[in-house]
Amino acid sequence: MYNFSHAMDIICTNLRKEGFLRMSQGKHLPSILVKHHKNTAGRETEVMPIPDVVEICMSQSIGAPCQPLVAKGDYVKVGQKIGDTEAFVSAPIHSSVSGTVTDITSVRSSMGGMETHIVIETDKKQEISEEVQIPHIESHADFVKAVRASGMVGLGGASFPTSIKMDPKNLRRMYYPGYQRC
């Protein structure tokens, strides 16, 4: 029989030898606590100026790359969907600025392949798109559709589309902070 507790003790001892501070032992599962240097702690928030030009990549997650929904010369607004695909593992892409699409280009990625970029010359107005609406949700299926429409992805390295995680056929159990098991 495998002794999980003994294995954790060995792992903790080795981590301490390697210079990690300690393992948490409170009400939570054991986890490694390391020193964090917050170089921005204590600094005031700076509002960044709106750039003159932005390039928005159509491949921003582990999912399939999006196809542009806009064309050269189109005027786009903040929150407007500018790229999407019907692929299962995917998330739509929205404009972060308002302005005019000046080009749709192919750029070599760091992995060697080609990626499509939408180039937008900003007008600095930051007009919000009429597409930006509070979703009407009456069921879990509506919720999953709204999450996908938002383009929400995980913050890990793969940027995995959140709507796939929320789909009932992919869930065993979902936890919401402050609520009982769902």
BAZA-112419 format. One record per residue (C-alpha): x, y, z. Coordinates in steps of 0.02 Angstrom, whole numbers, padded with zeros to 5 digits. Each point is the difference from the previous one (the first is absolute). Last residue first. Layout:
<pts>
X_Y_Z
...
</pts>
This chain:
<pts>
-01122_01097_-00358
00095_-00017_00164
-00045_00134_00127
00030_00182_-00037
00127_00130_00059
00119_-00024_-00145
-00086_-00095_-00142
00050_-00180_-00024
-00039_-00107_-00150
-00009_-00189_-00005
00025_-00127_-00136
-00004_00127_-00139
00044_-00029_-00182
-00176_-00050_-00057
-00067_00146_00102
00100_00130_-00100
00089_00116_00121
00177_-00059_-00041
-00037_00018_-00185
-00065_00177_00027
00163_00047_00087
00105_-00013_-00159
00177_-00059_00048
00124_00145_00006
00142_-00127_-00019
00121_00084_00120
-00125_00020_00139
-00120_00147_00011
-00149_-00097_-00064
-00105_00064_-00144
-00154_00111_-00012
-00051_00047_-00178
-00160_00081_00063
-00104_-00100_-00123
00067_-00160_00078
-00052_00054_00175
-00171_00054_-00066
-00027_-00167_-00086
00049_-00094_00160
-00123_00106_00101
-00140_-00028_-00125
00031_-00188_00014
-00005_00015_00190
-00173_00076_-00015
-00092_00166_00002
00139_00120_-00048
-00027_00162_-00095
00174_00071_-00031
00041_00179_00050
00043_00085_-00163
00157_00048_-00096
-00054_-00024_-00181
-00041_00187_-00010
00188_00025_00000
00080_00119_00125
00087_00153_-00072
00181_00013_00056
00020_00174_-00076
00189_-00016_-00032
-00031_-00019_-00188
00105_-00157_-00006
00082_-00067_-00157
-00043_-00186_00006
00108_-00141_-00070
-00082_-00172_00003
00129_-00138_00015
-00003_-00173_-00079
00130_-00123_00061
00132_-00097_-00100
00098_-00142_00076
00177_00005_00070
-00042_-00022_00184
00042_00183_00038
-00132_00046_-00128
00028_00058_-00179
-00121_00139_-00041
-00142_-00001_-00126
-00089_00165_-00024
-00172_00079_00005
00020_00186_-00027
-00064_00174_00041
-00149_-00047_00108
-00067_00168_00061
-00021_00053_00181
-00067_-00050_00169
00110_-00100_00115
00006_-00169_00090
-00082_-00090_-00145
-00075_-00170_00041
00062_-00176_-00032
-00111_-00154_00001
00053_-00155_00097
00045_-00171_-00067
00003_-00186_00038
-00157_-00055_-00092
00045_00083_-00166
-00135_00116_-00070
00120_00146_-00012
00004_00181_00056
00086_00167_-00028
-00046_00185_00011
-00136_-00007_00135
-00030_00179_00052
00051_00036_00180
00074_00171_-00038
-00059_00062_-00170
00048_-00042_-00178
-00005_00102_-00161
00027_-00108_-00154
00130_00057_-00129
00086_-00169_-00015
-00123_-00135_00044
-00081_-00065_00158
-00053_-00174_00058
00179_-00064_-00002
00016_-00189_00017
00046_-00063_00172
00144_-00118_00039
-00048_-00169_00072
00019_-00017_00186
00157_00011_00107
-00040_00185_00015
00035_00167_-00083
00007_-00042_-00185
-00085_00141_-00096
00135_00123_00053
-00051_00181_00030
00120_00130_-00067
-00022_00172_00076
00037_00173_-00070
00005_00175_00078
00010_-00071_00175
-00124_00054_00136
00101_00074_00141
00031_-00110_00153
-00083_00052_00161
00126_-00023_00139
-00049_-00082_00163
00099_00065_00148
00144_-00101_00068
-00006_-00083_00170
00020_-00174_-00070
00070_00009_-00177
00159_-00096_00038
-00100_-00137_00086
00137_-00124_00040
-00073_-00166_00051
00091_-00124_00111
-00066_-00176_-00019
-00142_-00095_00081
-00025_-00177_-00064
-00172_-00071_00029
-00082_-00121_00120
-00189_-00002_-00018
-00086_00136_00097
-00053_00009_00183
00177_00039_00054
00160_-00095_-00041
00083_00114_-00126
00168_-00067_-00056
00153_00104_00042
00132_00118_-00064
00066_-00087_-00154
00188_-00014_00005
00035_-00169_-00080
00016_-00084_00170
-00176_00061_00043
-00064_-00076_-00162
00082_-00167_00041
-00082_-00005_00172
-00170_00045_-00073
00013_-00136_-00133
00048_-00131_00131
-00144_00053_00113
-00120_-00003_-00148
00051_-00180_-00039
-00029_-00050_00182
-00175_00077_-00004
-00043_-00085_-00164
00040_-00174_00064
-00030_-00117_-00147
-00065_-00173_00049
</pts>
